Amino acid sequence: MTRRRYTPLDHAEEAIAAAALAVVVFAVGWGVITRYVTAQPAAWASEIATIGFAWVVFFGSVAAVRQRLHPAVDMPLGWLPAPVARATGLLADLLMLAFFAFMAFFGTRFAIDAWTNPSPVLRMPMTVLYGPVALCSALMLVRHLQVIAERTRR
């Protein structure tokens, strides 16, 4: 059996989520320091923390799909005959793929529409906040297809 070679893209979701988490921790920490230590609180800290948190959640979700860590109720499948259990699993996979495609499509439309809507403090396009919904939904679709392909090979 040959071992699979890993590429940097294999764990890109975790790296992006970890970087976003570091941004959240820094922004919240800086916000607390400026609020209670200086007389001038950093108004941007809350906005940056919110954007970073969205990136953590959605890129973390992609990693969870890739590692098959999302919750599933599979105990009743064991009670079903094998063909029915396989059909139910296939239906669940198709529903997940349809949901990811739906979110990618409408997330993209929403992110494009948000381009002209600036954030309250930093005046960045709100696409920075809403973009991960579209991008990560598309990535979850791809990662779930990879999971299905791997499961099929086994």
C-alpha positions as CSV (number, residue, x, y, z in Angstrom):
1,M,0.0,0.0,0.0
2,T,1.4,3.4,-1.0
3,R,1.1,6.3,1.4
4,R,-0.6,9.4,0.2
5,R,1.6,12.4,-0.2
6,Y,0.2,15.5,1.5
7,T,0.2,18.9,-0.2
8,P,-0.1,22.3,1.5
9,L,-3.8,22.5,0.3
10,D,-4.6,19.4,2.4
11,H,-4.8,21.6,5.6
12,A,-5.4,25.0,4.1
13,E,-8.7,25.3,5.9
14,E,-7.2,24.8,9.3
15,A,-4.4,27.2,8.6
16,I,-6.8,30.0,7.5
17,A,-9.1,29.2,10.5
18,A,-6.1,29.3,12.9
19,A,-4.9,32.7,11.4
20,A,-8.5,34.1,11.7
21,L,-8.6,32.9,15.3
22,A,-5.4,34.6,16.1
23,V,-6.9,37.8,14.6
24,V,-10.0,37.4,16.8
25,V,-7.9,36.9,19.9
26,F,-5.7,39.9,19.1
27,A,-8.7,42.2,18.2
28,V,-10.6,41.3,21.3
29,G,-7.5,41.6,23.5
30,W,-6.7,45.0,22.0
31,G,-10.3,46.1,22.4
32,V,-10.2,45.2,26.1
33,I,-6.9,46.9,26.7
34,T,-7.9,50.1,25.0
35,R,-11.2,50.2,26.7
36,Y,-10.0,49.7,30.2
37,V,-6.4,51.0,30.1
38,T,-6.5,54.0,27.7
39,A,-9.1,56.7,27.5
40,Q,-9.8,55.9,23.8
41,P,-11.3,52.5,23.0
42,A,-10.4,50.9,19.7
43,A,-13.6,51.2,17.7
44,W,-12.3,48.8,15.0
45,A,-11.6,45.9,17.3
46,S,-15.2,44.7,17.5
47,E,-15.6,44.8,13.7
48,I,-12.3,43.0,13.1
49,A,-13.2,40.3,15.7
50,T,-16.6,39.8,14.0
51,I,-15.1,39.4,10.6
52,G,-12.4,37.1,11.9
53,F,-15.0,35.0,13.8
54,A,-17.0,34.5,10.5
55,W,-13.8,33.2,8.9
56,V,-13.0,30.9,11.8
57,V,-16.5,29.4,11.7
58,F,-16.8,28.8,7.9
59,F,-13.2,27.6,7.3
60,G,-13.5,25.4,10.4
61,S,-16.6,24.0,8.9
62,V,-14.8,23.1,5.7
63,A,-12.1,21.3,7.8
64,A,-14.9,19.5,9.7
65,V,-16.5,18.3,6.4
66,R,-13.1,17.0,5.2
67,Q,-12.4,15.2,8.4
68,R,-16.0,13.9,8.7
69,L,-16.5,15.6,12.1
70,H,-20.0,17.0,11.5
71,P,-22.6,15.3,13.7
72,A,-24.6,12.5,12.2
73,V,-27.3,10.2,13.5
74,D,-26.2,6.9,12.1
75,M,-27.3,4.5,14.8
76,P,-30.8,3.9,13.2
77,L,-29.0,3.0,9.9
78,G,-27.6,-0.1,11.6
79,W,-31.2,-1.4,12.2
80,L,-32.1,-1.1,8.5
81,P,-31.3,-3.8,5.8
82,A,-28.0,-3.0,4.0
83,P,-29.6,-1.8,0.7
84,V,-32.0,0.5,2.5
85,A,-29.1,1.8,4.7
86,R,-27.0,2.5,1.6
87,A,-29.9,4.3,-0.1
88,T,-30.5,6.4,3.0
89,G,-26.8,7.3,3.2
90,L,-26.8,8.2,-0.5
91,L,-29.9,10.4,0.1
92,A,-28.1,12.1,3.0
93,D,-25.0,12.8,0.8
94,L,-27.2,14.2,-2.0
95,L,-29.0,16.5,0.4
96,M,-25.7,17.8,1.8
97,L,-24.4,18.4,-1.6
98,A,-27.6,20.2,-2.6
99,F,-27.4,22.3,0.5
100,F,-23.7,23.3,-0.1
101,A,-24.5,24.2,-3.7
102,F,-27.5,26.3,-2.6
103,M,-25.4,28.1,0.0
104,A,-22.6,28.6,-2.5
105,F,-24.9,30.1,-5.1
106,F,-26.9,32.4,-2.9
107,G,-23.9,33.2,-0.7
108,T,-22.1,34.4,-3.9
109,R,-25.1,36.5,-4.9
110,F,-25.3,38.0,-1.4
111,A,-21.5,38.7,-1.2
112,I,-21.6,40.4,-4.6
113,D,-24.6,42.6,-3.5
114,A,-22.7,43.4,-0.3
115,W,-19.7,44.8,-2.2
116,T,-21.3,48.3,-2.2
117,N,-22.3,48.2,1.4
118,P,-19.4,49.4,3.6
119,S,-18.7,48.2,7.1
120,P,-19.6,50.8,9.8
121,V,-16.1,51.6,11.2
122,L,-13.5,50.5,8.7
123,R,-15.6,51.2,5.6
124,M,-14.5,47.9,4.0
125,P,-17.0,46.2,1.7
126,M,-19.2,43.8,3.7
127,T,-18.2,41.1,1.2
128,V,-15.2,40.6,3.5
129,L,-17.7,39.4,6.2
130,Y,-20.2,37.6,3.9
131,G,-17.7,36.2,1.3
132,P,-16.7,33.2,3.5
133,V,-20.2,31.9,3.3
134,A,-20.0,31.5,-0.5
135,L,-16.4,30.4,-0.7
136,C,-16.6,27.9,2.1
137,S,-19.9,26.5,1.0
138,A,-18.3,25.7,-2.4
139,L,-15.2,24.3,-0.6
140,M,-17.5,22.1,1.6
141,L,-19.2,20.8,-1.6
142,V,-15.7,19.9,-3.0
143,R,-14.5,18.3,0.3
144,H,-17.8,16.3,0.7
145,L,-17.3,15.0,-2.8
146,Q,-13.8,13.9,-1.8
147,V,-15.2,12.2,1.3
148,I,-17.8,10.4,-0.9
149,A,-15.1,9.3,-3.3
150,E,-12.8,8.1,-0.5
151,R,-15.7,6.2,1.1
152,T,-16.6,4.6,-2.3
153,R,-13.0,3.4,-2.8
154,R,-13.0,1.6,0.6
